[in-house]
């Protein structure tokens, strides 16, 4: 039981990171119907920005330092996301969807290999800003302060996102655009601007995920975004792509499933089991857990 | 009758040409260039077979490397473990012939194994569409890779070495020729028109009496079979297999060929397979900038010509 609870905590912390990345995938998919393959690499840039920003702080600066690093990373990633949208995706707005997908893959490769040139291919170690120590100990279950921090920051960001999407004008416009581009234009919504803000917000979340992962797994390198990016995408599909609560649910499920598989089965099968779960869920619910089944009209 | 003879002459001419070129490439040309030309042939098989699934039938599959892996490991397992047993049974034919027959047999075995996997992957396509299908095929591809990684008799994480070098220019282009011929003939047949109809509008296709799900499974199985053959040729060309050659990136590489060439254009797939195999090699002078240029070229090409090089047109020779 202790072991189970411990893995549950680890899975929740890991799932928060997947959920943050999955949110970006799902938001972009919602407004553009595009699988933004470069999103995992934006997360890598977030971790790298965090690494360079952290080096300008004294290790003892603690919480304040972390807040500044998180902010820097989120701003850099938001700008990068908007830049990618402007340069690579905007010219392809009217093109077939697959063309945009290939461009997304191109951007992803560009960030990976450009990252190798810029940062060097060797792994870097995220400076330890906050000392990792047990915060809560209960019947052998240890919850570290970093885990608490990761879960708290992610939840905070998710609540902020929920507020933006549900209660602001931009959020309302986003929901309208994801419903229909043409109809949104008719009611005077600037679709281009909405898409840009979607990329800004989604990429900022990926940047935050990059810093948070740096806190718990300090080893970062330019190709670190590929697998988490892929799995976060799977998580988004799992929850029903284009659906924000679905992305959260998918992210947490993915994190929990991976942690439990590693703990109780074998770590070599970890990557495959994530996909087995995915396929099983899709076979039972083809539109994802929270996705709406759209009836086709002839 | 006259047409039949004409066709026989044409095919024997092509075989003779391949055989002659095989001699030139194995004996006269720099091995590095021969290797690239051989890899182009394998990539043509992979791109044309994926085009059947993605371009002609309109099903979005991103797990092609998985089928390729099954074919590669399946046929390599036959040639490595069966060499002594099966070859001994083929003593009644001359040795040189026996190895060739054995090699073709192993390729077909790999292809059929991959086709079986294609059948298994094809069945969920009855329920899934678009991006959900894409992610399911991606998942299958990764599952296959992880399973192979954990199979000890094909080397597991150490890689699978000691595969006899049976593939050469002749066999690679022979199978590339067969693939292109078969797919281009298929597309002009009634069944092929059915595949195109499913791509254009599944509901309309069903309403005129086509069985869309059966056609989709057929496309998956056939595409996977040729991918398996391509994988088998790859195994017997490189002579060493590791699951790292069959990751998600390999699937992406094949998709890029299909999309860049033009969805549904066989000519386009062939051209793009050649171009994208040569491009990374040509960029070798750029050292560490190589992949950055590759990525940039990909983005620029897609922005300038989103419908692909050939759009959905074909060279006259492929549509008789």
Interface residues (C-beta under 8 A of the other chain):
Chain A: X29 X35 X88 X91 X92 X95 X96 X98 X99 X100 X101 X102 X103 X105 X106 X107 X108 X109 X110 X112 X113 X114 X116 X117 X226 X230 X233 X234 X237 X241 X268 X269 X271 X272 X275 X276 X278 X279 X282 X283 X286 X287 X288 X296 X298
Chain B: X60 X124 X127 X128 X129 X131 X132 X134 X135 X136 X138 X139 X140 X142 X143 X145 X146 X147 X149 X150 X203 X207 X248 X252 X255 X256 X259 X260 X263 X288 X289 X290 X291 X292 X294 X295 X296 X298 X299 X302 X303 X306 X307 X308
